[in-house]
Amino acid sequence: MKMLRFRSPSISSLAQEVRCTVRLLDDSEIACSIQRDTKGQFLLDHVCNHYSLLEKDYFGIRYVDPEKQRHWLDPSKPVVKQMKCQQPYTMCFRVKFYPQEPIKIKEELTRYLLYLQLKRDVYHGRLLCPFADAAYLGACIVQAELGDYDPEEHPADYISDFKLFPKQSLKLERKIMEIHQNELRGQCPSLAELNLLQRAHTLDTYGVDPHPCKDFTGSTAFLGFTARGFVVFQGNKRIHLLKWADVSKFKFEGKTFYVIGVQREKKLVLTFHTSTPAACKHLWKCAVENQAFYKCAKSSQIKTVSSSSIFFKGSRFRYSGRVAKEVIEASSKIQREPPVVHRSQFGQSRSFTSLSHKQLIMNMEPLLPALSSSRENRDSSADNGLLALKDSVHLSPLKPSVTPEEAEMEERENHVQDRREDEVANRMRAYEERREIHVDHEDEACSALTISDTAYSPCASMVPTPVEESQGGLDLLFQSPVRLLKELHADPEMQLELQVEREREREVAREALGQSLCSPSSGRQQMQACLRSAARLVVMATGLLMILLPLLLVLLESDLDISFLHDIRQTPEFEQFHYEYYCPLRRWFLCKLELMMEQLWGD
C-alpha cells in the first residue's frame, strides 16, 4: 500500500512531525504523522478518506486530557495546541451529531458507521430502552453480523457469544433468539442495520452523550442533547425535554451550568452543577454546537456565543461547520457509485492491527478523497448543462465479451442485489407511512416520561468525565465537604491528631499575644497596616464606581447602537436588572425630586 505524504517545501519542518493514532468505530486504528501546524479538519478528512466517506458532517474526533475530561477536536484549531497529553496522541473517531431521521442518509456506508456507533451505545448503556426494544435491537445486531439462524451451525446458546448489553440476562437472550429466528430471517446485513436505525431513532436516549451532574436538590442527573432538544434523565425517567425552539441560551459560571428557555409561555431557568469547571465548559460547548447544528436553517445564521455576565465576556465559542438541513441537502446531491462497505464479521479479530495502518504526514494542504469513481470525476468537471444531459441520457459502457456461464452468474447476482434494494426501498416507504400516521407523537408533553424499567446509568468509562468503579462512581465526584469532614472525624486516629494540632495552635496564639503586649510598636504597626489596607479599599472602590457608573448610565439611558452594548442589553440578566430594579428606582427618585421642587417653588 502506498504511503501518502503531504509536506511543505521546507525540509526543516520534517523534524516537527507528531505521531498520533485514531481509533475507529470497530476498535481498529489508523496511525499517522502530522505537523505541528496541522488543523483538526485535516485529521478528520484523513479518516473520512480512509472510509471514502462523503457524509462526514455527522462525525468528529474526540480525545481525553490528562484529567480524564473528554473533548471534541476543534476542526479550526491546530491539533497540537488542543492536545495536553504526552505524545503519541490517541484519539477516537465517533458520531458527533446523530441524524434526526436515519432514513434520509444517502449512502449505505454512512448508515453502517452509524450502526457501529449505536451498537457501542447499546453495549455501554447510553442507549437505554424497554425490554421489547432491547430484544429487537439485539436481534438486528445478530442478524447483521451472523446472518440467518442455522440449527446445524449455531448451538442452543449462540446468543451468549454476543456481548450486546451491559447486563445481559437469560430472559433477554431467549427473546433475542426468538426474534432472530422468526422475524428477521432472510434479511441482508444492510437491511438488518436499517431496521436497527429505524427502531433506535424513536427512543428517547437516541443520540444522547450523557453528562453527569447534580441538580439544585443534589440528586444525580444526566444531561444530553438530541435532534429534538435538551433532555434531562434521572433514574429511569426523562424529567425534562426542552425543544430547540424553546431554548434561548446556555451559559456557565465555574461549575454551574444554566439553561434559559421558555416552557408553557413562562420563562424557565434550569441550574445544574458539574464536578469540575472543565466539565462544565465542555458541557456548554456541546450545548452550543448541538443547538447550532439542529436549530439553525443555514450555517450563515450561526453567531459567536459567549458565557457572559453583564460586564465580562467570558468564554467565546462559535460552531464551524454545516447544519443538519444543509447536510441533508448535500447528501441528496451525491452522484457516485456507492463505495464498498467492508463489514467486520462476527469472530473476526478486533485487535488494533486488524485494519491496515496508513502512514500520513500532513500539512496545511487539503486532502482529496482516497477513492473516487470516474463518474464523480466527470461530475466535478462538467457544468450544469452537461450534468442535466448525463442524467437524461442513459450511458452504457462497453463490456468485454463474456462466456454464457459468467453471464448467467452475473445475472443471478444482479437479481439478488435488485431484490435486496427492493426490500430496503419497501422498508423506507413503510417507515414514511408510519411517520405520517404517528406524527403527533413528536409533539408529546414535556413532562416526566418513563424510558425503561431500569435506571439510566451509563458505564463510567464512557461518560464525559470517566471515573473508575473502585473510586466510588459518580457520587465521589460530587461528594460534599461536610460528608468528608464527618468521615474524617469518625476516625479515632484522626481525632488524636486533631487534638494535638489544636494544642499547638493554642500555644502559638499565646506566644503571639504575649509578644504583642510586650512591644507597643507592633500594635502601632498593625494599626498602620489596617489603615493602609482600608485606604486602598476605598480608592479601589471609588475608581470602580467612577468607571462602572458612567458605563451603566450609558447602557441604561443612551441609544447608542454599538454591537458591544447591544449584546449586553440583550442578556436576560441585564433585562431583569433594568425592569425589576432600575426602572422602579428611577421612578422613585423622580417622584422625590418633583416633591422637593414643588416645596421649593411653594416657599
FENQUIKA-V317914 format. One record per backbone hydrogen bond with DSSP energy under -1.0 kcal/mol. CO is the residue of the C=O (numbers start at 1). NH is the residue of the N-H. E is the energy in kcal/mol with one decimal. If there is no record, write none. Layout:
# FENQUIKA-V317914
co=CO nh=NH e=E
co=CO nh=NH e=E
This chain:
# FENQUIKA-V317914
co=11 nh=14 e=-1.5
co=12 nh=15 e=-1.1
co=13 nh=16 e=-1.7
co=14 nh=17 e=-1.2
co=18 nh=34 e=-2.7
co=19 nh=89 e=-2.1
co=20 nh=32 e=-2.4
co=21 nh=91 e=-3.0
co=22 nh=30 e=-2.2
co=23 nh=93 e=-3.1
co=24 nh=27 e=-1.6
co=28 nh=24 e=-3.1
co=30 nh=22 e=-2.7
co=32 nh=20 e=-2.4
co=33 nh=362 e=-1.1
co=34 nh=18 e=-3.4
co=35 nh=38 e=-1.7
co=38 nh=79 e=-2.7
co=40 nh=44 e=-2.1
co=41 nh=45 e=-2.3
co=42 nh=46 e=-1.8
co=43 nh=47 e=-1.7
co=44 nh=48 e=-2.3
co=45 nh=49 e=-2.5
co=46 nh=50 e=-1.5
co=47 nh=51 e=-1.3
co=48 nh=52 e=-1.1
co=48 nh=53 e=-3.1
co=54 nh=56 e=-2.1
co=56 nh=59 e=-1.5
co=58 nh=96 e=-2.3
co=58 nh=97 e=-2.1
co=60 nh=94 e=-2.5
co=61 nh=73 e=-3.7
co=62 nh=92 e=-2.6
co=63 nh=71 e=-2.6
co=65 nh=68 e=-2.3
co=69 nh=65 e=-2.3
co=71 nh=63 e=-2.3
co=74 nh=77 e=-1.2
co=75 nh=41 e=-1.9
co=77 nh=40 e=-2.0
co=79 nh=83 e=-1.9
co=89 nh=21 e=-2.9
co=91 nh=23 e=-3.2
co=92 nh=62 e=-2.5
co=94 nh=60 e=-2.6
co=101 nh=104 e=-2.2
co=102 nh=105 e=-1.6
co=107 nh=111 e=-1.5
co=108 nh=112 e=-2.2
co=109 nh=113 e=-2.0
co=110 nh=114 e=-2.2
co=111 nh=115 e=-2.2
co=112 nh=116 e=-2.2
co=113 nh=117 e=-1.8
co=114 nh=118 e=-2.5
co=115 nh=119 e=-2.2
co=116 nh=120 e=-1.7
co=117 nh=121 e=-2.3
co=118 nh=122 e=-2.4
co=119 nh=123 e=-2.0
co=120 nh=124 e=-2.4
co=121 nh=126 e=-1.7
co=121 nh=127 e=-1.7
co=124 nh=459 e=-2.5
co=126 nh=128 e=-1.2
co=130 nh=134 e=-2.5
co=131 nh=135 e=-2.3
co=132 nh=136 e=-1.9
co=133 nh=137 e=-2.7
co=134 nh=138 e=-2.3
co=135 nh=139 e=-2.1
co=136 nh=140 e=-2.2
co=137 nh=141 e=-2.0
co=138 nh=142 e=-2.2
co=139 nh=143 e=-2.6
co=140 nh=144 e=-2.4
co=141 nh=145 e=-1.8
co=142 nh=146 e=-2.9
co=143 nh=147 e=-1.0
co=145 nh=346 e=-1.0
co=150 nh=154 e=-3.0
co=155 nh=158 e=-1.1
co=157 nh=160 e=-1.2
co=158 nh=161 e=-1.1
co=159 nh=162 e=-1.8
co=162 nh=164 e=-1.1
co=169 nh=173 e=-2.0
co=170 nh=174 e=-2.3
co=171 nh=175 e=-1.8
co=172 nh=176 e=-2.2
co=173 nh=177 e=-2.3
co=174 nh=178 e=-2.0
co=175 nh=179 e=-2.1
co=176 nh=180 e=-2.7
co=177 nh=181 e=-2.5
co=178 nh=182 e=-1.4
co=179 nh=183 e=-1.4
co=179 nh=184 e=-1.6
co=184 nh=187 e=-1.7
co=188 nh=192 e=-2.3
co=189 nh=193 e=-2.4
co=190 nh=194 e=-2.0
co=191 nh=195 e=-2.3
co=192 nh=196 e=-1.9
co=193 nh=197 e=-2.2
co=194 nh=198 e=-2.4
co=195 nh=199 e=-2.1
co=196 nh=200 e=-2.8
co=197 nh=201 e=-2.1
co=200 nh=203 e=-1.7
co=203 nh=206 e=-1.2
co=205 nh=208 e=-1.6
co=210 nh=464 e=-1.2
co=211 nh=223 e=-2.4
co=213 nh=221 e=-2.4
co=214 nh=273 e=-2.8
co=215 nh=218 e=-1.6
co=219 nh=215 e=-2.1
co=221 nh=213 e=-2.2
co=222 nh=233 e=-2.7
co=223 nh=211 e=-2.2
co=224 nh=231 e=-2.3
co=228 nh=244 e=-1.5
co=229 nh=226 e=-2.6
co=230 nh=242 e=-2.9
co=231 nh=224 e=-2.1
co=232 nh=239 e=-1.7
co=232 nh=240 e=-1.3
co=233 nh=222 e=-2.5
co=234 nh=237 e=-1.7
co=235 nh=456 e=-4.2
co=236 nh=451 e=-2.3
co=236 nh=452 e=-1.0
co=237 nh=234 e=-2.7
co=238 nh=449 e=-1.6
co=240 nh=232 e=-1.9
co=242 nh=230 e=-2.7
co=243 nh=246 e=-1.8
co=246 nh=262 e=-2.3
co=249 nh=260 e=-2.7
co=251 nh=258 e=-3.3
co=253 nh=256 e=-2.1
co=255 nh=274 e=-2.9
co=256 nh=253 e=-2.4
co=257 nh=272 e=-2.4
co=258 nh=251 e=-1.9
co=259 nh=270 e=-2.7
co=260 nh=248 e=-2.2
co=260 nh=249 e=-2.1
co=261 nh=268 e=-3.3
co=266 nh=263 e=-2.7
co=268 nh=261 e=-3.0
co=270 nh=259 e=-2.4
co=272 nh=257 e=-3.1
co=273 nh=214 e=-2.3
co=276 nh=280 e=-1.7
co=277 nh=281 e=-2.3
co=278 nh=282 e=-2.3
co=279 nh=283 e=-2.1
co=280 nh=284 e=-2.2
co=281 nh=285 e=-2.4
co=282 nh=286 e=-2.3
co=283 nh=287 e=-2.1
co=284 nh=288 e=-2.4
co=285 nh=289 e=-2.5
co=286 nh=290 e=-2.4
co=287 nh=291 e=-2.2
co=288 nh=292 e=-2.1
co=289 nh=293 e=-2.4
co=290 nh=294 e=-2.4
co=291 nh=295 e=-2.1
co=292 nh=296 e=-1.0
co=293 nh=324 e=-2.7
co=298 nh=301 e=-1.3
co=299 nh=302 e=-1.2
co=305 nh=317 e=-2.7
co=306 nh=308 e=-1.6
co=312 nh=309 e=-1.9
co=315 nh=307 e=-2.2
co=317 nh=305 e=-2.6
co=323 nh=327 e=-2.1
co=324 nh=328 e=-2.2
co=325 nh=329 e=-2.0
co=326 nh=330 e=-2.4
co=327 nh=331 e=-2.2
co=328 nh=332 e=-1.8
co=331 nh=334 e=-1.5
co=341 nh=343 e=-1.0
co=345 nh=348 e=-1.9
co=351 nh=354 e=-1.7
co=360 nh=33 e=-3.6
co=361 nh=6 e=-3.7
co=362 nh=35 e=-1.1
co=373 nh=377 e=-1.7
co=374 nh=378 e=-2.1
co=375 nh=379 e=-2.3
co=376 nh=380 e=-2.0
co=377 nh=381 e=-1.2
co=383 nh=387 e=-2.0
co=384 nh=388 e=-2.4
co=385 nh=389 e=-2.1
co=386 nh=390 e=-2.6
co=387 nh=391 e=-2.2
co=388 nh=392 e=-1.6
co=389 nh=393 e=-1.8
co=403 nh=407 e=-2.5
co=404 nh=408 e=-2.5
co=405 nh=409 e=-2.4
co=406 nh=410 e=-2.7
co=407 nh=411 e=-2.4
co=408 nh=412 e=-2.1
co=409 nh=413 e=-2.4
co=410 nh=414 e=-2.5
co=411 nh=415 e=-2.1
co=412 nh=416 e=-2.1
co=413 nh=417 e=-2.5
co=414 nh=418 e=-2.6
co=415 nh=419 e=-2.1
co=416 nh=420 e=-2.1
co=417 nh=421 e=-2.5
co=418 nh=422 e=-2.2
co=419 nh=423 e=-2.0
co=420 nh=424 e=-2.2
co=421 nh=425 e=-2.4
co=422 nh=426 e=-2.6
co=423 nh=427 e=-2.2
co=424 nh=428 e=-2.2
co=425 nh=429 e=-2.3
co=426 nh=430 e=-2.5
co=427 nh=431 e=-2.3
co=428 nh=432 e=-2.2
co=429 nh=433 e=-2.1
co=430 nh=434 e=-2.4
co=431 nh=435 e=-2.4
co=432 nh=436 e=-1.9
co=433 nh=437 e=-1.9
co=434 nh=438 e=-2.5
co=438 nh=441 e=-1.2
co=439 nh=442 e=-1.3
co=440 nh=443 e=-1.2
co=441 nh=444 e=-1.1
co=449 nh=238 e=-3.0
co=459 nh=462 e=-1.5
co=464 nh=70 e=-2.1
co=468 nh=471 e=-1.4
co=468 nh=473 e=-1.1
co=469 nh=472 e=-1.6
co=480 nh=484 e=-1.7
co=481 nh=485 e=-2.5
co=482 nh=486 e=-2.2
co=483 nh=487 e=-2.0
co=484 nh=488 e=-2.2
co=485 nh=489 e=-2.8
co=486 nh=490 e=-1.3
co=488 nh=491 e=-1.3
co=491 nh=495 e=-1.7
co=492 nh=496 e=-1.9
co=493 nh=497 e=-2.0
co=494 nh=498 e=-2.2
co=495 nh=499 e=-2.2
co=496 nh=500 e=-2.3
co=497 nh=501 e=-2.2
co=498 nh=502 e=-2.3
co=499 nh=503 e=-2.2
co=500 nh=504 e=-1.9
co=501 nh=505 e=-2.1
co=502 nh=506 e=-2.2
co=503 nh=507 e=-2.2
co=504 nh=508 e=-2.4
co=505 nh=509 e=-2.2
co=506 nh=510 e=-2.4
co=507 nh=511 e=-2.3
co=508 nh=512 e=-2.1
co=509 nh=513 e=-2.2
co=510 nh=514 e=-2.5
co=511 nh=515 e=-2.2
co=512 nh=516 e=-1.8
co=513 nh=517 e=-1.9
co=514 nh=518 e=-1.9
co=515 nh=519 e=-1.5
co=520 nh=524 e=-1.7
co=521 nh=525 e=-2.2
co=522 nh=526 e=-2.2
co=523 nh=527 e=-2.2
co=524 nh=528 e=-2.4
co=525 nh=529 e=-2.4
co=526 nh=530 e=-2.1
co=527 nh=531 e=-2.3
co=528 nh=532 e=-2.6
co=529 nh=533 e=-2.3
co=530 nh=534 e=-2.3
co=531 nh=535 e=-2.5
co=532 nh=536 e=-2.5
co=533 nh=537 e=-2.1
co=534 nh=538 e=-2.3
co=535 nh=539 e=-2.5
co=536 nh=540 e=-2.6
co=537 nh=541 e=-2.4
co=538 nh=542 e=-2.5
co=539 nh=543 e=-2.5
co=540 nh=544 e=-2.4
co=541 nh=545 e=-2.3
co=542 nh=546 e=-2.3
co=543 nh=547 e=-1.4
co=544 nh=548 e=-3.4
co=545 nh=549 e=-2.2
co=547 nh=551 e=-1.2
co=548 nh=552 e=-2.8
co=549 nh=553 e=-2.3
co=550 nh=554 e=-2.4
co=551 nh=555 e=-2.2
co=552 nh=556 e=-2.2
co=553 nh=557 e=-2.8
co=554 nh=558 e=-1.2
co=560 nh=562 e=-1.3
co=562 nh=566 e=-3.2
co=563 nh=567 e=-2.3
co=564 nh=568 e=-1.5
co=565 nh=569 e=-2.3
co=566 nh=570 e=-1.4
co=568 nh=571 e=-1.2
co=571 nh=575 e=-2.1
co=572 nh=576 e=-2.3
co=573 nh=577 e=-2.4
co=574 nh=578 e=-2.6
co=575 nh=579 e=-2.4
co=576 nh=580 e=-2.3
co=577 nh=581 e=-1.4
co=577 nh=582 e=-2.5
co=578 nh=583 e=-2.2
co=581 nh=585 e=-1.9
co=582 nh=586 e=-2.6
co=583 nh=587 e=-2.3
co=584 nh=588 e=-2.4
co=585 nh=589 e=-2.4
co=586 nh=590 e=-2.5
co=587 nh=591 e=-2.3
co=588 nh=592 e=-2.3
co=589 nh=593 e=-2.3
co=590 nh=594 e=-2.4
co=591 nh=595 e=-2.0
co=592 nh=596 e=-2.2
co=593 nh=597 e=-2.2
co=594 nh=598 e=-2.5
co=595 nh=599 e=-2.2
co=596 nh=600 e=-2.3
co=597 nh=601 e=-2.8
co=598 nh=602 e=-2.5
co=599 nh=603 e=-2.4
